Amino acid sequence: MYTVELSMRHEQFEIWVFRGKRWEMSSAYMDFEIASAIANTYKERMRLIHAVYENGARVQEDILAEMGTTREKP
């Protein structure tokens, strides 16, 4: 018997909304154009994030846009 390990990699665009004192994922899309169009309809503070997953684990994220208030200082 042979064991084959496949690297399951996928990318998605996530919309995160700041509620109270924490960020919560609101939705995720495979297509940037759709995610961007929907993100532009939000009135509250939100982030549009490009996320990369491998084998179910998040391995990379890039904040593409943050809207609603000025960006926090590190």
Secondary structure, DSSP 8 states (H G I E B T S, - for coil): --------EEEEEEEEEEETTEEEEEEEES-HHHHHHHHTT--S-EEEEEEEEETTEEEEEEEEEEESS-----
